[in-house]
Structure formats: structure tokens, C-alpha cells
Amino acid sequence: MIRRAAVPVVLSVTGFVVVCCVLLYAGIKRDLVRGTIEQEVRLAGIVAAATRDAMLRLDRESLREIIANVGSQGGVEHLRIFNKAGRISFSSQARETNRAVNKGSEGCLGCHAGPTPTATLGPMEQARQFDNEHGTPVLAITAPIYNEPDCVGASCHPQAQRILGILDVGLSQRPFHRTLAALRTKMALFSILVLVLAVGRTLALLRQGVLLPLGRLADYVRRLEREATPAGQPVPAPELGPLAVAMHRMAADLRSARIEIDRLQQGAQDRAIGEDPNEGGRA
């Protein structure tokens, strides 16, 4: 009986815990992704500001060193600046310099999905997630370097040119994936503990408050069939006490009715024997 009653309890509690954990994990993952993107946007802004200062001084060597130093930091998969034509001018990987960017690659489709490239993107739209040629999951940020009033005076940056170049920085997502894996493990263990505690407590309450009183009540009813007044308190639960008393009264009334029926049947038989003429003649 306990097993049959436990199945729906276990299923309902398990489903509730699993749904809550999935929703919680999705919310935490969304917040972590947003925080990672915001951090990378700030990094791109710092590099863009340093790039702007170096460009105003016409110091290409300093700009090249900035790109190389930032790109050598752990977790930075690529850092490059390419012009409007898509040719890489500066890169943390020297072999990429002066190469054309493949606009059809997965990392560029966010801006080049349509016939006209997207010129303005919000912080969240600037982020792209893809696997690079080495199979490393990358979260990349593309930040346009706009033509500002300080740059218009230079002969190489006419006023009509809105975008001077594109800053592209990509960070490895492997640490982020390890964090998510650790989070999933901890949430799975937490869910198992909550599930065991909830199911165990529910089954204990169910057994103590429902199953045991019902079992005692059923045993009391079986004893009522054999005994006139069973000894002992059959049902300690106050909710089932009145039911036991009512059954006891019903059993007593049933016994009284059977005794009365037997008495009436016996009396009818005695009268029938006394009125039999054959019996009287032989007497």
C-alpha cells in the first residue's frame, strides 16, 4: 500500500524539483552570459580607446604592441583590427596581418547576414558565439571604430567616412563552460538532496498520518466481524476516530438486528409446530 501511494508522490515531487532546477539553471546561465558579454564589451572599449589615441599620434608601432600585448593574455583567442574593406590591419596573430576577413565565416555572419552590413549593434548584439578553426568555443565582440571630430582633419579619414575600422576580440569560452559544468553538478547534487528530503518527509507524513491509521481502521473492521467489542484503541488519529465509532455502532446494530431476526424466526417455527394438527393428534 505504501509503495502504491509513494509512486504519485515521488513523480510529482521529482517533476517539480526538475522543472525548478531547469528554470533556475537557465536563469543563472543567462545572467552569466550577459555578465561575460558586458565584461568583454568593456575590454573592447579599453582597446578601442587605446587604439584611438595611438591613431591620433599616428603611432602604428605602439598600436601594434597594444594589440600584441592584449592578445597574449590568457583566454584571448584573437584580437584584430580590420578596415572597411575587410582587410586585417593589426592582429595579435602576426600571420593574419594584411589578410582579408572571410565575411561568410560563422563569426562574421552576425553583421553580414544581409546584403548590407549592419553598422550599429547593441552590446548584446555585438556578441557572437562560435567554434574557431581550432575547435575552441569563442565568444567574440565586434566593436566599430567610428570617425570622430578629432580624426576628420587627417587626410586618410575624410568626413564622409563613418567607420574607420572594426575591432574584433574573441575570448575562449572553455572557462565559462567549466563554470557551467560545475554549476550543473552542484545543482544536480542539490536537487538529489532536496528530492530525497522532500520524498522521505512526505512519505513519512503519509505513512504516519494516513496509511497507518487506515491500516488500523481496516484491522479494526475485520475484528468487528469476529468480536462484539474489540479491545484497544483502533485508530489514534482524531480524523478517523469518529469513523471507527460509527463502524462500531453499525456492527452493534447489525448484530442486534441479526439476533432479533433469529429470535423472530425461532418464534415463528415454534408457533408453526404448535398449530400442526398432525402433531396434536399424535399427542
Secondary structure as GFF3:
##gff-version 3
##sequence-region A 1 283
A	DSSP	alpha_helix	2	56	.	.	.	ID=ss1
A	DSSP	alpha_helix	60	71	.	.	.	ID=ss2
A	DSSP	beta_strand	76	82	.	.	.	ID=ss3
A	DSSP	beta_strand	88	91	.	.	.	ID=ss4
A	DSSP	three_ten_helix	94	96	.	.	.	ID=ss5
A	DSSP	alpha_helix	109	112	.	.	.	ID=ss6
A	DSSP	beta_strand	127	131	.	.	.	ID=ss7
A	DSSP	beta_strand	137	146	.	.	.	ID=ss8
A	DSSP	alpha_helix	149	152	.	.	.	ID=ss9
A	DSSP	beta_strand	163	172	.	.	.	ID=ss10
A	DSSP	alpha_helix	174	206	.	.	.	ID=ss11
A	DSSP	pi_helix	207	211	.	.	.	ID=ss12
A	DSSP	alpha_helix	212	226	.	.	.	ID=ss13
A	DSSP	alpha_helix	241	274	.	.	.	ID=ss14
A	DSSP	alpha_helix	277	282	.	.	.	ID=ss15
###
